[in-house]
Amino acid sequence: MDVPGKGRENSVMNIHHHDCARSTNRASPAQRDSAARLAGAATLLALIGVLSGCSLSDQTRYEIDHSNLTLAAGDLERDGIGFLTPAAATGREADKQALAHVFADELRAARPSVKVAPLPVILSAVNAADLDQEYKLMYRDYLETGILEGSILQRVGEVGGVRYLAQLSLADFQQQSRSRFSFLGLRLVDTKSSSLRVFIQVWDSRTGGVAWEGSAELNYAYETAAEKPSPFVQAATFAAQRLYRELENSQGL
């Protein structure tokens, strides 16, 4: 077992404002008030323009564990891998498809030479082969026992055209957001944070055994003045990239 890795990334942007030159001519109170409002509006617009699209500070902490049981170098290139329906903690069921999508995309990006069958491809093949009831039974048994029934797993691999099948499990995902800086009642900078725990097993459909497994625990926080992609997608992408790096290091790819 490798020692878990940790990472941290910080980026800070400081914005300095310059005082406007004062007019040497006298002005009435109304004129001064109007000028002050115009200056404030100009400052606000300039600040928004500078902050827009900027992430002011990012902090990422993660821990990765993995174990290579039987997966050898070249196995995935030769035999391919497909994705099964992920398991998810109560309340996170809606994130299952997004999780499978991210992990399939990141694997294809990391290893273009590996044949990857995403979840929709596997489900379509299962349905076309009239294996939907067997697949449902295998999935329910997995949720109760953590075991993928061997004979059904083999059939799913055969109709999906791959030997290896990835079973993801979303243990937890949390996100928070709070305002850090506002001006004239407008929120300019938000602090957003998210945490993710995910587990992946790569099953050999021919032997019915687990060939490789890994887990990732991630805490991600950032300050931003702009809209970013979904915090869940960001966290899942980061976790997938780190897990696939360990998969490669353990000679699995």
Legacy VTK file of the C-alpha trace (Angstrom):
# vtk DataFile Version 3.0
C-alpha trace
ASCII
DATASET POLYDATA
POINTS 253 float
0.000 0.000 0.000
1.455 3.328 -1.000
1.651 6.159 1.423
-1.313 8.506 0.755
-0.420 11.647 -1.113
-1.327 15.157 -0.101
-1.556 18.266 -2.173
-2.199 21.913 -1.640
-2.509 24.689 -4.116
-2.901 28.341 -3.320
-3.435 31.323 -5.499
-3.997 34.825 -4.189
-4.789 37.950 -6.087
-4.523 41.316 -4.352
-6.254 44.323 -5.824
-5.016 47.819 -5.143
-7.079 50.879 -5.661
-5.650 54.279 -6.576
-7.037 57.468 -5.186
-8.679 59.749 -7.653
-7.183 63.208 -8.014
-9.189 65.860 -6.295
-10.538 68.771 -8.213
-9.164 72.168 -7.238
-12.499 73.825 -7.962
-15.068 74.202 -5.237
-18.278 72.201 -5.642
-21.643 72.285 -3.968
-22.597 69.513 -1.495
-24.956 68.031 -4.091
-22.221 67.984 -6.702
-19.787 66.378 -4.277
-22.368 63.736 -3.332
-23.059 62.978 -6.993
-19.347 62.757 -7.730
-18.849 60.392 -4.793
-21.599 58.124 -6.051
-20.116 58.105 -9.542
-16.668 57.325 -8.149
-18.112 54.492 -6.060
-19.926 53.064 -9.058
-16.768 53.289 -11.161
-14.777 51.532 -8.436
-17.390 48.789 -8.200
-17.390 48.245 -11.961
-13.603 48.130 -12.047
-13.499 45.679 -9.136
-16.074 43.408 -10.734
-14.150 43.540 -14.002
-10.913 42.511 -12.315
-12.465 39.820 -10.157
-14.604 38.320 -12.903
-13.211 34.994 -13.927
-10.620 34.937 -11.172
-10.275 32.318 -8.479
-8.723 34.149 -5.582
-7.555 31.263 -3.461
-7.674 27.476 -3.867
-6.832 24.873 -1.260
-6.960 21.142 -1.990
-6.236 18.311 0.412
-6.593 14.670 -0.585
-5.733 11.152 0.492
-5.456 8.202 -1.885
-5.279 4.496 -1.014
-5.043 1.666 -3.544
-4.247 -2.017 -3.889
-3.270 -3.940 -7.024
-4.350 -7.545 -6.691
-3.966 -9.131 -10.143
-3.975 -6.353 -12.771
-0.819 -6.441 -14.888
0.642 -3.932 -17.313
-1.153 -4.080 -20.650
-4.271 -5.863 -19.352
-6.605 -2.921 -19.841
-5.182 -2.063 -23.275
-5.698 -5.638 -24.393
-9.089 -6.418 -22.848
-10.821 -3.057 -22.197
-12.879 -1.828 -19.271
-16.522 -0.877 -18.815
-18.393 0.996 -16.097
-21.209 -0.465 -14.042
-23.925 1.520 -12.276
-22.264 3.221 -9.280
-23.485 2.729 -5.743
-24.182 5.885 -3.725
-24.899 6.887 -0.163
-28.475 7.812 0.722
-29.307 11.238 -0.657
-26.586 11.158 -3.351
-28.337 8.801 -5.787
-28.757 11.575 -8.372
-24.961 11.885 -8.656
-24.361 8.298 -9.792
-24.542 8.926 -13.537
-22.392 12.057 -13.270
-19.782 10.113 -11.284
-19.626 7.329 -13.877
-19.448 9.873 -16.701
-16.534 11.763 -15.125
-14.534 8.624 -14.355
-15.025 7.198 -17.852
-14.027 10.486 -19.497
-10.950 10.898 -17.311
-9.798 7.341 -18.013
-10.108 7.886 -21.760
-8.161 11.144 -21.421
-5.444 9.520 -19.308
-5.081 6.407 -21.480
-6.390 6.822 -25.045
-5.095 3.342 -25.928
-7.501 1.670 -23.481
-10.932 0.672 -24.762
-13.409 2.296 -22.364
-17.097 1.376 -22.405
-18.985 4.114 -20.480
-22.032 3.322 -18.356
-24.607 4.048 -21.139
-22.808 1.620 -23.468
-22.818 -1.156 -20.862
-26.479 -0.546 -19.955
-27.508 -0.552 -23.626
-25.665 -3.822 -24.229
-27.258 -5.374 -21.130
-30.723 -4.324 -22.236
-30.206 -5.526 -25.821
-29.140 -8.939 -24.526
-32.214 -9.200 -22.242
-29.983 -9.256 -19.165
-31.754 -6.396 -17.402
-33.274 -8.567 -14.658
-30.011 -10.397 -14.004
-28.117 -7.096 -13.946
-30.623 -5.663 -11.471
-30.225 -8.731 -9.240
-26.429 -8.493 -9.368
-26.551 -4.801 -8.474
-28.910 -5.356 -5.532
-26.744 -8.185 -4.216
-23.690 -5.957 -4.459
-25.369 -3.259 -2.364
-26.055 -5.852 0.345
-22.913 -7.986 0.189
-20.247 -6.103 -1.765
-20.056 -9.064 -4.175
-20.780 -9.040 -7.921
-22.235 -12.436 -8.827
-19.711 -14.203 -11.062
-21.865 -15.719 -13.803
-23.827 -12.500 -14.362
-20.641 -10.436 -14.264
-19.167 -12.654 -16.963
-22.218 -12.191 -19.203
-22.135 -8.426 -18.731
-18.484 -8.376 -19.741
-19.205 -10.490 -22.802
-22.086 -8.381 -24.126
-20.193 -5.176 -23.281
-17.135 -6.338 -25.211
-14.754 -5.831 -22.265
-13.102 -8.053 -19.688
-12.796 -5.604 -16.817
-15.689 -3.777 -15.169
-15.375 -0.790 -12.841
-17.700 -0.555 -9.854
-17.758 2.920 -8.295
-19.172 3.774 -4.886
-19.901 7.347 -3.788
-19.562 7.266 -0.006
-20.132 10.969 0.666
-20.289 14.421 -0.907
-20.840 17.705 0.923
-20.669 21.319 -0.241
-20.951 24.746 1.413
-20.925 28.354 0.254
-20.724 31.638 2.155
-20.122 35.265 1.248
-16.682 36.642 2.111
-16.797 40.140 0.586
-19.627 42.438 -0.472
-19.866 46.017 -1.702
-22.984 48.196 -1.644
-25.058 45.112 -0.888
-23.604 43.070 -3.773
-21.791 39.779 -3.113
-18.436 39.936 -4.896
-16.432 37.074 -3.391
-17.771 33.740 -2.135
-15.945 31.026 -0.235
-17.014 27.609 -1.499
-15.930 24.243 -0.180
-16.687 20.623 -0.959
-15.660 17.211 0.316
-15.850 13.889 -1.498
-15.221 10.248 -0.636
-15.271 7.735 -3.489
-14.261 4.099 -3.869
-13.555 2.152 -7.090
-13.063 -1.553 -7.760
-11.939 -3.035 -11.072
-13.461 -6.499 -11.427
-12.245 -9.252 -13.763
-15.401 -10.589 -15.409
-13.692 -13.846 -16.411
-12.463 -14.831 -12.966
-15.082 -13.011 -10.891
-12.383 -11.437 -8.741
-11.291 -7.904 -7.896
-8.190 -6.998 -9.911
-7.547 -3.492 -8.542
-9.188 -1.152 -6.052
-8.664 2.345 -4.743
-10.261 5.058 -2.630
-10.000 8.835 -2.604
-10.931 11.370 0.073
-10.881 14.979 -1.052
-11.401 18.375 0.596
-11.486 21.361 -1.754
-12.014 25.031 -0.889
-11.721 28.169 -2.984
-12.642 31.832 -3.023
-14.117 33.072 -6.265
-15.961 35.957 -7.883
-17.042 33.915 -10.898
-19.193 30.916 -11.626
-17.257 27.658 -11.738
-18.269 24.192 -12.954
-20.367 22.074 -10.613
-18.459 21.490 -7.334
-19.344 17.798 -7.609
-17.911 17.490 -11.118
-14.772 19.359 -10.027
-14.245 17.096 -7.019
-15.001 13.899 -8.950
-12.612 14.939 -11.752
-9.806 15.616 -9.282
-10.398 12.275 -7.525
-10.461 10.352 -10.821
-7.210 11.942 -12.009
-5.393 11.070 -8.776
-6.734 7.513 -8.669
-5.765 6.854 -12.284
-2.301 8.179 -11.557
-1.966 5.526 -8.833
-3.427 2.923 -11.180
-0.695 3.731 -13.675
2.016 3.758 -10.994
0.947 0.313 -9.800
1.486 -1.033 -13.355
-2.225 -1.424 -13.966
-2.236 0.591 -17.210
LINES 1 254
253 0 1 2 3 4 5 6 7 8 9 10 11 12 13 14 15 16 17 18 19 20 21 22 23 24 25 26 27 28 29 30 31 32 33 34 35 36 37 38 39 40 41 42 43 44 45 46 47 48 49 50 51 52 53 54 55 56 57 58 59 60 61 62 63 64 65 66 67 68 69 70 71 72 73 74 75 76 77 78 79 80 81 82 83 84 85 86 87 88 89 90 91 92 93 94 95 96 97 98 99 100 101 102 103 104 105 106 107 108 109 110 111 112 113 114 115 116 117 118 119 120 121 122 123 124 125 126 127 128 129 130 131 132 133 134 135 136 137 138 139 140 141 142 143 144 145 146 147 148 149 150 151 152 153 154 155 156 157 158 159 160 161 162 163 164 165 166 167 168 169 170 171 172 173 174 175 176 177 178 179 180 181 182 183 184 185 186 187 188 189 190 191 192 193 194 195 196 197 198 199 200 201 202 203 204 205 206 207 208 209 210 211 212 213 214 215 216 217 218 219 220 221 222 223 224 225 226 227 228 229 230 231 232 233 234 235 236 237 238 239 240 241 242 243 244 245 246 247 248 249 250 251 252
